[in-house]
């Protein structure tokens, strides 16, 4: 099936009898898709905030100033 621009290949191993949690659903199929290439992996927009959640007020001001200077 298509997932965005990528195509995934899965093999259905069993049919579930009820709707259940994701770990249980993952046991019902095998993913045969090749792993994505490093160049295809999506780069984060701003790596300085990766995994840190929401920027602080100070960080936000710095971002706004740098964007304003870039637009001038």
PDB file as gemmi writes it, atoms N, CA and C in Angstrom:
CRYST1    1.000    1.000    1.000  90.00  90.00  90.00 P 1                      
ATOM      1  N   UNK A   1       0.837  -1.182   0.000  1.00  0.00           N  
ATOM      2  CA  UNK A   1       0.000   0.000   0.000  1.00  0.00           C  
ATOM      3  C   UNK A   1       0.875   1.237   0.000  1.00  0.00           C  
ATOM      4  N   UNK A   2       0.309   2.361  -0.419  1.00  0.00           N  
ATOM      5  CA  UNK A   2       1.061   3.613  -0.469  1.00  0.00           C  
ATOM      6  C   UNK A   2       0.933   4.335   0.859  1.00  0.00           C  
ATOM      7  N   UNK A   3       2.047   4.903   1.291  1.00  0.00           N  
ATOM      8  CA  UNK A   3       2.084   5.697   2.514  1.00  0.00           C  
ATOM      9  C   UNK A   3       2.828   6.971   2.171  1.00  0.00           C  
ATOM     10  N   UNK A   4       2.093   8.016   1.801  1.00  0.00           N  
ATOM     11  CA  UNK A   4       2.730   9.239   1.325  1.00  0.00           C  
ATOM     12  C   UNK A   4       3.362   8.974  -0.022  1.00  0.00           C  
ATOM     13  N   UNK A   5       4.645   9.264  -0.154  1.00  0.00           N  
ATOM     14  CA  UNK A   5       5.364   9.021  -1.401  1.00  0.00           C  
ATOM     15  C   UNK A   5       5.989   7.632  -1.432  1.00  0.00           C  
ATOM     16  N   UNK A   6       5.945   6.918  -0.335  1.00  0.00           N  
ATOM     17  CA  UNK A   6       6.575   5.603  -0.230  1.00  0.00           C  
ATOM     18  C   UNK A   6       5.555   4.491  -0.436  1.00  0.00           C  
ATOM     19  N   UNK A   7       6.032   3.329  -0.818  1.00  0.00           N  
ATOM     20  CA  UNK A   7       5.196   2.139  -0.953  1.00  0.00           C  
ATOM     21  C   UNK A   7       5.686   1.120   0.062  1.00  0.00           C  
ATOM     22  N   UNK A   8       4.765   0.599   0.872  1.00  0.00           N  
ATOM     23  CA  UNK A   8       5.115  -0.416   1.866  1.00  0.00           C  
ATOM     24  C   UNK A   8       4.557  -1.754   1.428  1.00  0.00           C  
ATOM     25  N   UNK A   9       5.317  -2.797   1.686  1.00  0.00           N  
ATOM     26  CA  UNK A   9       4.898  -4.157   1.362  1.00  0.00           C  
ATOM     27  C   UNK A   9       4.755  -4.907   2.681  1.00  0.00           C  
ATOM     28  N   UNK A  10       3.553  -5.435   2.930  1.00  0.00           N  
ATOM     29  CA  UNK A  10       3.335  -6.191   4.162  1.00  0.00           C  
ATOM     30  C   UNK A  10       2.749  -7.553   3.824  1.00  0.00           C  
ATOM     31  N   UNK A  11       3.031  -8.512   4.687  1.00  0.00           N  
ATOM     32  CA  UNK A  11       2.472  -9.858   4.553  1.00  0.00           C  
ATOM     33  C   UNK A  11       1.540 -10.068   5.734  1.00  0.00           C  
ATOM     34  N   UNK A  12       0.287 -10.400   5.468  1.00  0.00           N  
ATOM     35  CA  UNK A  12      -0.683 -10.627   6.533  1.00  0.00           C  
ATOM     36  C   UNK A  12      -0.508 -12.059   7.026  1.00  0.00           C  
ATOM     37  N   UNK A  13      -0.177 -12.198   8.319  1.00  0.00           N  
ATOM     38  CA  UNK A  13       0.071 -13.508   8.911  1.00  0.00           C  
ATOM     39  C   UNK A  13      -1.183 -14.092   9.557  1.00  0.00           C  
ATOM     40  N   UNK A  14      -2.031 -13.243  10.107  1.00  0.00           N  
ATOM     41  CA  UNK A  14      -3.249 -13.709  10.771  1.00  0.00           C  
ATOM     42  C   UNK A  14      -4.287 -12.595  10.731  1.00  0.00           C  
ATOM     43  N   UNK A  15      -5.534 -12.980  10.925  1.00  0.00           N  
ATOM     44  CA  UNK A  15      -6.631 -12.017  10.951  1.00  0.00           C  
ATOM     45  C   UNK A  15      -7.046 -11.824  12.407  1.00  0.00           C  
ATOM     46  N   UNK A  16      -7.170 -10.580  12.821  1.00  0.00           N  
ATOM     47  CA  UNK A  16      -7.600 -10.296  14.180  1.00  0.00           C  
ATOM     48  C   UNK A  16      -9.096 -10.515  14.331  1.00  0.00           C  
ATOM     49  N   UNK A  17      -9.502 -10.959  15.501  1.00  0.00           N  
ATOM     50  CA  UNK A  17     -10.924 -11.207  15.761  1.00  0.00           C  
ATOM     51  C   UNK A  17     -11.584 -10.016  16.436  1.00  0.00           C  
ATOM     52  N   UNK A  18     -10.772  -9.103  16.935  1.00  0.00           N  
ATOM     53  CA  UNK A  18     -11.316  -7.914  17.593  1.00  0.00           C  
ATOM     54  C   UNK A  18     -10.342  -6.767  17.393  1.00  0.00           C  
ATOM     55  N   UNK A  19     -10.824  -5.577  17.640  1.00  0.00           N  
ATOM     56  CA  UNK A  19      -9.947  -4.412  17.581  1.00  0.00           C  
ATOM     57  C   UNK A  19      -9.171  -4.364  18.892  1.00  0.00           C  
ATOM     58  N   UNK A  20      -7.856  -4.308  18.785  1.00  0.00           N  
ATOM     59  CA  UNK A  20      -7.046  -4.354  19.994  1.00  0.00           C  
ATOM     60  C   UNK A  20      -5.938  -3.324  19.964  1.00  0.00           C  
ATOM     61  N   UNK A  21      -5.019  -3.402  20.910  1.00  0.00           N  
ATOM     62  CA  UNK A  21      -3.912  -2.444  20.983  1.00  0.00           C  
ATOM     63  C   UNK A  21      -2.910  -2.646  19.838  1.00  0.00           C  
ATOM     64  N   UNK A  22      -2.126  -1.623  19.580  1.00  0.00           N  
ATOM     65  CA  UNK A  22      -1.155  -1.641  18.480  1.00  0.00           C  
ATOM     66  C   UNK A  22      -0.142  -2.780  18.602  1.00  0.00           C  
ATOM     67  N   UNK A  23       0.426  -3.063  19.782  1.00  0.00           N  
ATOM     68  CA  UNK A  23       1.390  -4.172  19.859  1.00  0.00           C  
ATOM     69  C   UNK A  23       0.773  -5.513  19.438  1.00  0.00           C  
ATOM     70  N   UNK A  24      -0.491  -5.704  19.760  1.00  0.00           N  
ATOM     71  CA  UNK A  24      -1.175  -6.934  19.357  1.00  0.00           C  
ATOM     72  C   UNK A  24      -1.394  -6.948  17.843  1.00  0.00           C  
ATOM     73  N   UNK A  25      -1.738  -5.813  17.275  1.00  0.00           N  
ATOM     74  CA  UNK A  25      -1.956  -5.717  15.829  1.00  0.00           C  
ATOM     75  C   UNK A  25      -0.659  -5.948  15.062  1.00  0.00           C  
ATOM     76  N   UNK A  26       0.465  -5.529  15.615  1.00  0.00           N  
ATOM     77  CA  UNK A  26       1.750  -5.689  14.931  1.00  0.00           C  
ATOM     78  C   UNK A  26       2.170  -7.153  14.836  1.00  0.00           C  
ATOM     79  N   UNK A  27       1.610  -8.003  15.669  1.00  0.00           N  
ATOM     80  CA  UNK A  27       1.928  -9.429  15.584  1.00  0.00           C  
ATOM     81  C   UNK A  27       1.165 -10.112  14.454  1.00  0.00           C  
ATOM     82  N   UNK A  28       0.189  -9.426  13.867  1.00  0.00           N  
ATOM     83  CA  UNK A  28      -0.651 -10.019  12.829  1.00  0.00           C  
ATOM     84  C   UNK A  28      -0.085  -9.851  11.424  1.00  0.00           C  
ATOM     85  N   UNK A  29       0.983  -9.068  11.265  1.00  0.00           N  
ATOM     86  CA  UNK A  29       1.554  -8.874   9.931  1.00  0.00           C  
ATOM     87  C   UNK A  29       3.075  -8.797  10.010  1.00  0.00           C  
ATOM     88  N   UNK A  30       3.719  -8.967   8.842  1.00  0.00           N  
ATOM     89  CA  UNK A  30       5.166  -8.838   8.718  1.00  0.00           C  
ATOM     90  C   UNK A  30       5.448  -7.768   7.681  1.00  0.00           C  
ATOM     91  N   UNK A  31       6.268  -6.801   8.033  1.00  0.00           N  
ATOM     92  CA  UNK A  31       6.623  -5.718   7.113  1.00  0.00           C  
ATOM     93  C   UNK A  31       7.790  -6.179   6.245  1.00  0.00           C  
ATOM     94  N   UNK A  32       7.559  -6.275   4.933  1.00  0.00           N  
ATOM     95  CA  UNK A  32       8.581  -6.733   3.993  1.00  0.00           C  
ATOM     96  C   UNK A  32       9.224  -5.578   3.232  1.00  0.00           C  
ATOM     97  N   UNK A  33       8.890  -4.354   3.582  1.00  0.00           N  
ATOM     98  CA  UNK A  33       9.435  -3.184   2.892  1.00  0.00           C  
ATOM     99  C   UNK A  33      10.915  -3.031   3.200  1.00  0.00           C  
ATOM    100  N   UNK A  34      11.702  -2.582   2.223  1.00  0.00           N  
ATOM    101  CA  UNK A  34      13.111  -2.306   2.508  1.00  0.00           C  
ATOM    102  C   UNK A  34      13.218  -1.073   3.408  1.00  0.00           C  
ATOM    103  N   UNK A  35      14.246  -1.008   4.246  1.00  0.00           N  
ATOM    104  CA  UNK A  35      14.394   0.166   5.112  1.00  0.00           C  
ATOM    105  C   UNK A  35      14.639   1.416   4.270  1.00  0.00           C  
ATOM    106  N   UNK A  36      14.152   2.578   4.728  1.00  0.00           N  
ATOM    107  CA  UNK A  36      14.360   3.806   3.956  1.00  0.00           C  
ATOM    108  C   UNK A  36      15.835   4.180   3.904  1.00  0.00           C  
ATOM    109  N   UNK A  37      16.249   4.766   2.796  1.00  0.00           N  
ATOM    110  CA  UNK A  37      17.630   5.214   2.648  1.00  0.00           C  
ATOM    111  C   UNK A  37      17.856   6.442   3.511  1.00  0.00           C  
ATOM    112  N   UNK A  38      19.109   6.686   3.879  1.00  0.00           N  
ATOM    113  CA  UNK A  38      19.419   7.844   4.717  1.00  0.00           C  
ATOM    114  C   UNK A  38      19.014   9.148   4.047  1.00  0.00           C  
ATOM    115  N   UNK A  39      19.179   9.223   2.739  1.00  0.00           N  
ATOM    116  CA  UNK A  39      18.837  10.454   2.033  1.00  0.00           C  
ATOM    117  C   UNK A  39      17.332  10.676   1.999  1.00  0.00           C  
ATOM    118  N   UNK A  40      16.545   9.597   2.140  1.00  0.00           N  
ATOM    119  CA  UNK A  40      15.096   9.724   2.105  1.00  0.00           C  
ATOM    120  C   UNK A  40      14.516  10.096   3.460  1.00  0.00           C  
ATOM    121  N   UNK A  41      15.292   9.897   4.519  1.00  0.00           N  
ATOM    122  CA  UNK A  41      14.777  10.230   5.840  1.00  0.00           C  
ATOM    123  C   UNK A  41      14.566  11.734   5.930  1.00  0.00           C  
ATOM    124  N   UNK A  42      13.465  12.102   6.525  1.00  0.00           N  
ATOM    125  CA  UNK A  42      13.109  13.508   6.606  1.00  0.00           C  
ATOM    126  C   UNK A  42      14.002  14.215   7.629  1.00  0.00           C  
ATOM    127  N   UNK A  43      14.596  15.305   7.205  1.00  0.00           N  
ATOM    128  CA  UNK A  43      15.424  16.094   8.108  1.00  0.00           C  
ATOM    129  C   UNK A  43      14.514  17.003   8.934  1.00  0.00           C  
ATOM    130  N   UNK A  44      14.843  17.186  10.197  1.00  0.00           N  
ATOM    131  CA  UNK A  44      14.039  18.072  11.021  1.00  0.00           C  
ATOM    132  C   UNK A  44      14.273  19.513  10.589  1.00  0.00           C  
ATOM    133  N   UNK A  45      13.259  20.333  10.752  1.00  0.00           N  
ATOM    134  CA  UNK A  45      13.352  21.716  10.306  1.00  0.00           C  
ATOM    135  C   UNK A  45      14.337  22.515  11.148  1.00  0.00           C  
ATOM    136  N   UNK A  46      14.346  22.269  12.447  1.00  0.00           N  
ATOM    137  CA  UNK A  46      15.237  22.993  13.331  1.00  0.00           C  
ATOM    138  C   UNK A  46      15.852  21.996  14.316  1.00  0.00           C  
ATOM    139  N   UNK A  47      17.036  21.495  14.043  1.00  0.00           N  
ATOM    140  CA  UNK A  47      17.607  20.453  14.898  1.00  0.00           C  
ATOM    141  C   UNK A  47      17.925  20.915  16.316  1.00  0.00           C  
ATOM    142  N   UNK A  48      18.022  22.224  16.563  1.00  0.00           N  
ATOM    143  CA  UNK A  48      18.324  22.679  17.919  1.00  0.00           C  
ATOM    144  C   UNK A  48      17.154  22.432  18.868  1.00  0.00           C  
ATOM    145  N   UNK A  49      15.928  22.286  18.343  1.00  0.00           N  
ATOM    146  CA  UNK A  49      14.761  22.043  19.187  1.00  0.00           C  
ATOM    147  C   UNK A  49      14.316  20.587  19.159  1.00  0.00           C  
ATOM    148  N   UNK A  50      15.056  19.730  18.495  1.00  0.00           N  
ATOM    149  CA  UNK A  50      14.649  18.338  18.349  1.00  0.00           C  
ATOM    150  C   UNK A  50      14.572  17.652  19.708  1.00  0.00           C  
ATOM    151  N   UNK A  51      13.421  17.132  20.035  1.00  0.00           N  
ATOM    152  CA  UNK A  51      13.233  16.402  21.277  1.00  0.00           C  
ATOM    153  C   UNK A  51      13.061  17.271  22.504  1.00  0.00           C  
ATOM    154  N   UNK A  52      13.079  18.579  22.346  1.00  0.00           N  
ATOM    155  CA  UNK A  52      12.967  19.467  23.495  1.00  0.00           C  
ATOM    156  C   UNK A  52      11.554  19.996  23.677  1.00  0.00           C  
ATOM    157  N   UNK A  53      10.669  19.684  22.739  1.00  0.00           N  
ATOM    158  CA  UNK A  53       9.304  20.174  22.862  1.00  0.00           C  
ATOM    159  C   UNK A  53       9.191  21.615  22.413  1.00  0.00           C  
ATOM    160  N   UNK A  54       8.338  22.323  23.068  1.00  0.00           N  
ATOM    161  CA  UNK A  54       8.030  23.690  22.701  1.00  0.00           C  
ATOM    162  C   UNK A  54       9.183  24.630  23.062  1.00  0.00           C  
ATOM    163  N   UNK A  55       9.514  25.610  22.177  1.00  0.00           N  
ATOM    164  CA  UNK A  55      10.598  26.541  22.507  1.00  0.00           C  
ATOM    165  C   UNK A  55      10.201  27.477  23.649  1.00  0.00           C  
ATOM    166  N   UNK A  56      11.189  27.892  24.432  1.00  0.00           N  
ATOM    167  CA  UNK A  56      10.927  28.828  25.521  1.00  0.00           C  
ATOM    168  C   UNK A  56      10.675  30.216  24.944  1.00  0.00           C  
ATOM    169  N   UNK A  57      10.252  31.128  25.789  1.00  0.00           N  
ATOM    170  CA  UNK A  57       9.966  32.486  25.331  1.00  0.00           C  
ATOM    171  C   UNK A  57      11.233  33.132  24.763  1.00  0.00           C  
ATOM    172  N   UNK A  58      12.354  32.910  25.434  1.00  0.00           N  
ATOM    173  CA  UNK A  58      13.625  33.468  24.958  1.00  0.00           C  
ATOM    174  C   UNK A  58      14.011  32.873  23.607  1.00  0.00           C  
ATOM    175  N   UNK A  59      13.881  31.546  23.473  1.00  0.00           N  
ATOM    176  CA  UNK A  59      14.192  30.891  22.199  1.00  0.00           C  
ATOM    177  C   UNK A  59      13.286  31.402  21.086  1.00  0.00           C  
ATOM    178  N   UNK A  60      12.028  31.623  21.410  1.00  0.00           N  
ATOM    179  CA  UNK A  60      11.073  32.112  20.413  1.00  0.00           C  
ATOM    180  C   UNK A  60      11.464  33.511  19.932  1.00  0.00           C  
ATOM    181  N   UNK A  61      11.895  34.368  20.848  1.00  0.00           N  
ATOM    182  CA  UNK A  61      12.331  35.719  20.456  1.00  0.00           C  
ATOM    183  C   UNK A  61      13.532  35.652  19.522  1.00  0.00           C  
ATOM    184  N   UNK A  62      14.492  34.782  19.837  1.00  0.00           N  
ATOM    185  CA  UNK A  62      15.675  34.619  18.987  1.00  0.00           C  
ATOM    186  C   UNK A  62      15.260  34.138  17.601  1.00  0.00           C  
ATOM    187  N   UNK A  63      14.341  33.183  17.535  1.00  0.00           N  
ATOM    188  CA  UNK A  63      13.853  32.693  16.245  1.00  0.00           C  
ATOM    189  C   UNK A  63      13.173  33.805  15.447  1.00  0.00           C  
ATOM    190  N   UNK A  64      12.318  34.570  16.120  1.00  0.00           N  
ATOM    191  CA  UNK A  64      11.614  35.657  15.433  1.00  0.00           C  
ATOM    192  C   UNK A  64      12.584  36.700  14.898  1.00  0.00           C  
ATOM    193  N   UNK A  65      13.618  37.036  15.687  1.00  0.00           N  
ATOM    194  CA  UNK A  65      14.602  38.016  15.229  1.00  0.00           C  
ATOM    195  C   UNK A  65      15.399  37.492  14.041  1.00  0.00           C  
ATOM    196  N   UNK A  66      15.780  36.225  14.084  1.00  0.00           N  
ATOM    197  CA  UNK A  66      16.560  35.672  12.976  1.00  0.00           C  
ATOM    198  C   UNK A  66      15.719  35.582  11.707  1.00  0.00           C  
ATOM    199  N   UNK A  67      14.446  35.279  11.844  1.00  0.00           N  
ATOM    200  CA  UNK A  67      13.568  35.239  10.666  1.00  0.00           C  
ATOM    201  C   UNK A  67      13.365  36.635  10.090  1.00  0.00           C  
ATOM    202  N   UNK A  68      13.215  37.628  10.966  1.00  0.00           N  
ATOM    203  CA  UNK A  68      13.019  39.001  10.500  1.00  0.00           C  
ATOM    204  C   UNK A  68      14.258  39.500   9.766  1.00  0.00           C  
ATOM    205  N   UNK A  69      15.441  39.173  10.272  1.00  0.00           N  
ATOM    206  CA  UNK A  69      16.681  39.586   9.602  1.00  0.00           C  
ATOM    207  C   UNK A  69      16.841  38.882   8.264  1.00  0.00           C  
ATOM    208  N   UNK A  70      16.403  37.636   8.206  1.00  0.00           N  
ATOM    209  CA  UNK A  70      16.514  36.860   6.965  1.00  0.00           C  
ATOM    210  C   UNK A  70      15.606  37.439   5.873  1.00  0.00           C  
ATOM    211  N   UNK A  71      14.476  37.990   6.257  1.00  0.00           N  
ATOM    212  CA  UNK A  71      13.525  38.531   5.283  1.00  0.00           C  
ATOM    213  C   UNK A  71      13.931  39.903   4.762  1.00  0.00           C  
ATOM    214  N   UNK A  72      14.818  40.591   5.472  1.00  0.00           N  
ATOM    215  CA  UNK A  72      15.217  41.945   5.045  1.00  0.00           C  
ATOM    216  C   UNK A  72      16.097  41.943   3.837  1.00  0.00           C  
TER     217      UNK A  72                                                      
END                                                                             
